[in-house]
């Protein structure tokens, strides 16, 4: 009985300790936009799928970091609204501690499932950040879908075998160039991507082994909000 009671006491103490240490820190740091010449700037253009500018869209940038035990820390850094031409600019100061850990992310009042960029994401880790730098990030508001590439190897590959996937699409018909994403699938055989709905998405997977290159190419069109898994076999 004593052993059971002691075990219960230890569990309760662990639960209390976890509760006390699990907390979220969230505060505004908008004053950092008045940085003295050492700003990080994110700017770009928001348009619809017809290439027309979207005015009045609100974009915010925040820094966040997971501290462990279910707790996190978030700093709201800057907010901007697109002008009549669809342009926006977020200017803020990354403090020393924020350059060493965590990540920044753009949040928008646009519906997330209708919000795409050629980069396919809106966040950057501390390793990719610095002061006195400008990041160009354009967005198109268009219906989207989810595409998962699942690579399976039917035959054992040689140690030097490598796999890569290239995904290309146009967010709007008026775009001169296609959005292109290249991913190394040599180690991660399953990857998910957000792509525009109702538009051709070109997927090409390439295998290199013993100096020989083999390719598989397919053109997919996904419905709005569809979640599709496409299997590639080599």
Buried (B, 14 or more C-beta within 10 A) or exposed (E): EEEEEEEEEEEEEEEEEEEEEEEEEEEEBEEBBEBEEEBBBBBBBBBBBEEEBBBEBEBBBBBBBEBEEEBBBBBBBBBBEBBEEBBBBBBBBBBEEBBEBBBBBBBBEBEEBBBBBBBEEBBBEBEEBEBEEEBEBBBBBBBBBBBEBBBEEEEEBEEEBBBBBBBBBBBBEEBEEBBEBEBEBBEEEEBEBBBBBBBBBBBBBBBBBEEEEEEBEEEBBBEEEBEEEBEBEB
